[in-house]
Amino acid sequence: MQKKISVAVKTGSKTEGYEILDDGTLKISIKERPVENKANEAVIRKIAEIYDKPKNKITIKTGLKSKNKIVVIDAGD
């Protein structure tokens, strides 16, 4: 089973953190800049931490070059 979540990313933040907005979107602030895929890697790392899942269970489905992403979490064990 897979879970899809909408993610809004703020790159280049001084502090890292997250919040869930009223519409269910996960808003993530990361320190990394969108250079050489480092921001996407940081997003996956942060979502893995938030949902307590291994990084290999998390995929950015859409929005690899956007601040708004659809992320899929594979819930299968």
C-alpha positions, 0 to 999 in steps of 0.5 A: 500500500502506498501513501501519497502526500503533497509537499511544499519545500522551502530551500535555503532555510536557516533552520530545518523543520516541518508543519502540516498545513490545514489542507494536509500539505506537508511544509518542509524547511531545509537548509540545502539549496536546489543544487545537484539534487541535494534539496530532493535528497534532503526532502526524502531524508526529512520525510523518512525521519517524520514518518519513521520509514527507511529512505528507500521507501520514499519516492518523489513522484512529481516535482523533482524541479519544483518546490511543490512535490507529490511524494509516495511512501511505500507502506509495505514491509 
